[in-house]
Amino acid sequence: MDRVAIIGASMTQFGQRDAWIRELLAEAGQAALADADVSPDEIEHLYVSNMASGEFEGQTGVPNALAHDLAAMPAYTARIDQTSSSGGAGVYAAWQSVASGASDMTMLVGGEKMTHRSTAESTDVIASLTHPVEYKHGVTLPSFAGLTARLYLDTYDAPRESLGKVAVKNHKNGVDNPHAQFRKEVDLDTVLDSPVVADPLRLYDFCPITDGSAALVFCPESVAREYTDDYAVISGIGGATDTHVVHERADPTTMGGVVNSSEIAYEMADLEPDDIEVAELHDMFTILEFLQSEDLGFFEKGEGWKAVEEGVTDRDGDLPINTSGGLKSKGHPLGASGVAQVYEIYKQLIGDAGKRQVDADVGLACNVGGFGNCVTTTIMESR
Amino acid sequence: MDRVAIIGASMTQFGQRDAWIRELLAEAGQAALADADVSPDEIEHLYVSNMASGEFEGQTGVPNALAHDLAAMPAYTARIDQTSSSGGAGVYAAWQSVASGASDMTMLVGGEKMTHRSTAESTDVIASLTHPVEYKHGVTLPSFAGLTARLYLDTYDAPRESLGKVAVKNHKNGVDNPHAQFRKEVDLDTVLDSPVVADPLRLYDFCPITDGSAALVFCPESVAREYTDDYAVISGIGGATDTHVVHERADPTTMGGVVNSSEIAYEMADLEPDDIEVAELHDMFTILEFLQSEDLGFFEKGEGWKAVEEGVTDRDGDLPINTSGGLKSKGHPLGASGVAQVYEIYKQLIGDAGKRQVDADVGLACNVGGFGNCVTTTIMESR
């Protein structure tokens, strides 16, 4: 079968942006077209990953607006929403559009405009994704992160400092990402002394609220060869849900959606966890990087923290994780995040990651919706 | 290639429902599983067609909630939004999931809960899909319908009564649809004397605001044969956008999205318009049934109105259109409508349409988003 290739990518500056969702999407879309050297009228399918333009801006129909703004008519469009994993779900939709033969040239643009709303308002929109038994009692995603972090530290005898080191590592990586929201190193004391948000987690254990957009151009590998020598392929991709009610999970330190989606992706790619050479994980909270690194099979259960302590996941380690800076320092514009993860892996695989470049031919991106309620895992390989 | 089959379907009662979106989706989903004789744990992908649960109910993450409510974990889920054509876009997503090999058993559930909000509030959510140059000046979708109807009547010398006859026909069909919001015939005088909404269109030229849900179960044809002899196949499917700004269209009586999406679907199915034996069109406004019936190639440009006058599109005519009652009498719960269109064609093709049954082996559903901003066309055949 003709594999699905990525032949171009872009991301906007992430952060507090003086632009609406339509402008952010168009900015990323135009840049990705230029990067792929594809004209708008070649686009057959145009997907938009976005959770909540209606709730955040009172603007719906954003995919049609984007087709207009990019002059991509009559390209087919649709919006893909999977809450904070909308980007990964968009990658899956774009992959399916090419793999099914429906489209020979698909663009995915993910984005979210959030910072014009207060943190309370944004949190309210995000909290509405959880089960009513949870959010009506005040158990929001940060609360789950705190509870899970405490359980993890106790169960696996991990030091509190190990969580802080995830923040330190990802901030250090973000310094070299020109699109990142925060391009500054933080030291461990700063992280550990920052204000408590959900004990034991503190301010620097959390990603920020962010505006931004990212875009990718997909086509069959046979078509890709006509455009460029610098492409990457998606060799495995899968998605899975976990219980919508978090307290129904047998072991809250295991994310079933990560386990199940990655099993599908590994099988499709015919690869093992040991084959992965660089990964972007969904570090919305520092604790999530531990859980995913274990549930993806990179490290034994309860030992993800040791990998961070030992520098295994540093940029110059055996398995660099979040070379982009992760959600932690790059920022987390919901619909864009999963797209930006794949952007980073693509850049690494084609050797265009600048100061962030590592030596890798196989990469993985794991995008988490809710508190692991739905997860998409994508495995990519250099051509 | 193994074609994509539909092996089960359901729709809830459409109308004013005392149930939230999650309940409506679960009701349709459970009924479709029962209809297909498929257990929840067989579902690999679960898509939800829904435009605006966040705006209407303050509830996001609905696909995860549905996976929970149907006990379909760890099935992958995502929400597909394409405004009023979200249902058709969901059908396309479900088709792609099976055709790409990503899923061997996909469920699509479309739904919307709207009637708890005032007409003004609902209209406001819907109007936000249009370009700001339009809605900020008060040009809403009903306004476009009035302007287009006037232009159509003038250009093609069609009588005002012909529009009314669309309403009369579809209400008559709806009487035999147990799930329809309105199950009563209306006479032409009632339609023509109803209050003006957007001249020349009156109240009975418009579909109602509706709560409801519909669901479909998709799998490869080779798998379908293991489950049932009563299945239908999707032999052609396509989607396309038109200009996001309606006044940029060269001829406002032509819907480019209908033309372009159906060309893709016809080519894929290797069929011509003359091969279609039953169709569900998006009669959100009576005028749209004329435009689609022409742009799909059923009738010459400017002659769709004659077909209605001559009874060609009646249930016992040569090309029955909207045997379900259409959006006009069945109702229009945004995310459900495109799914319910395919439900009707499926029922007709497997010979399970009860009093609405016509003699057909090839059917078509055309689902329109915005004022033709994005359109999905699906062609189905009996096995």
Interface residues (C-beta under 8 A of the other chain):
Chain A: H45 L46 M51 A52 G54 E55 G58 Q59 T60 G61 P63 N64 A65 A67 H68 A72 M73 P74 A75 Y76 T77 A78 R79 I80 D81 Q82 T83 A89 Y92 A93 W95 Q96 S97 A99 S100 G101 A102 V125 I126 S128 L129 T130 H131 I237 G238 G239 A240 T241 D242 T243 H244 V245 G256 G257 N260 S261 G369 G370 N373 C374 T376
Chain B: H45 L46 M51 A52 G54 E55 G58 Q59 T60 G61 P63 N64 A65 A67 H68 A72 M73 P74 A75 Y76 T77 A78 R79 I80 D81 Q82 T83 A89 Y92 A93 W95 Q96 S97 A99 S100 G101 A102 V125 I126 S128 L129 T130 H131 I237 G238 G239 A240 T241 D242 T243 H244 V245 G256 G257 N260 S261 G369 G370 N373 C374 T376
